Amino acid sequence: MLTIRCTLLRGMFEGGQADNPVVAEWPPSWMRLFSALVSVATPSDDRLLELFETFDPPDIIASETLGSDYRVAYVPTNRVVAETKHATLPARINSERGWSRVAPKSPIVSFYWPGVVLNENERDRLDQMCRRIPYLGRSTSPAIIEVSDVEPTSEPLSPRERIGDLPFAYATTVRCPYPGALNALREAHHTKYLLGGTGDPWPIGVHVDYGRTGSAPEPVALSPYRDLIVFKLEGTQQDGRSTVAITRAFRRMLLSRAPAHIPVLHGHDDQIVHVAVLGLPDAGHRYADGHLLGVAVALPALSDSDLRVVATALGEPGAELTVTAGPLGVLTFHRLSPLEGAREAWGLRPDRWSARARRWVTVLPMVFDRHAKRNTDQDAEIRRTIVNSGLPEPVSVRYDRRPMIPGGLDLAPVDTMRRRSDKGFRPYGHVTIEFPTLVQGPVVIGSMRHYGLGLCVPASDTTDG
């Protein structure tokens, strides 16, 4: 067995979630500790780090928390400007910086691999790396990291796969390294911090469900969609308010590439679930502006023959597909492979939209199933629309004409219709939904869901709480 023990010297952990930095990450992820090991590694340590990439995710032993908060401070930037009012640093300006922190009941966090045995040389090398790590999370969160011979006695959080067929009570999702994570981290660091380009080490990692045994698993309702195929938008940035124009053009492109004309693609059979094309906006974090990151093709359960047709239309991972979207011109989309997706923005990762949650909130407004009448019960009509979208009857719904999260899109009526020449439009708006049980995403609701309107994110992933 192998245990890495982390002692938080200030009794606090400071560090936000990769997808939402305003929310503290607790327990610290195995990917965070792996990144810390990479930051202090020498070339001779690479073989050991590559070995760790192949290990199954560890058990994590961490206490409950006493509370958490988000702090803000203003610090001078390194950028030099012509005019400045900084009192002590000429040609410099202050910029807002924020960070999350959490106070655990115990300052000790342990990562435990019950089946891993290192030889003496590997163990010594790992212990030396651990002792070179000055902090875990933010630099204001100093820690002592060490290899321990003590087997943890507290009940751990374990990966779902390790629990096997026993009852699994989901607790959280943890970022973990994967084969290739070492190179991905170094490439992202070199690109962003040395070359000044795009890319960020934060989103790197695969997300693994963690929980405990001993209780019956919580029931999970499935959305009508089983898989998401993600395409990154290349070139000029596009406004998220153009979502329908882009997804409509993308659907036309898929139809033109398909070797057969099938109902799941052309959508002329109301008795089946159709393939949906979803615009993926930058939304749900503090600085989100709603621009379009790419599109995802949401696939329902398909027969073998339909799957072959759709697969041909989608192309292979790495394929470049071009779409002519009217006044927007010719747009290029790059189909992401799983490894490429792990290095992209959180909004381009399938697990961003396919998480499990009870509460969901729209990032693009839902369009009602029916035109409004004078005596229409709005709450009942929203519930009806949600159920018609293949989802459970909600416990509660909250409606607002305006977006409820940062980066949510406030569309004009003409932006909610397939064709601008259409006459009239159905009522639409943003909703927060609470279901009676966990729902596995993607959650897309409303009459325009096949064009991406009504796309939701888990409410816990947003800054609205």
Secondary structure, DSSP 8 states (H G I E B T S, - for coil): -EEEEEEETTS-EE-B-SS-TTSB-SS--HHHHHHHHHHH--GGGHHHHHHHHHS---EEE---EEEEEEEEEEEE-S---SS---SSSTT--EEEEEEEEEEESSSEEEEEETT----HHHHHHHHHHHHH--BSSSTTSBEEEEEE-----S--BEEHHHHTTS--EEEEEEEE--TTHHHHHHHHHIIIIIS--S--STT-SEEEEEEESSS----EEE-SEEEEEEEEEESS-B-GGGHHHHHHHHHHHHHHH-SS--HHHH---TTS---EEEEEES-SSTT----EEEEEEEEE---HHHHHHHHHHH-STT-EEEEE-GGG-EEEEEE--HHHHHTS-GGGSHHHHS-EEEEEEESS-EE-SS---TT--HHHHHHHHHHHTT----SEEEEESS-SSTT-----GGGGSS-TT------EEEEEEEEEEEEES--B-STTGGGTTTBEEEGGGSTT-
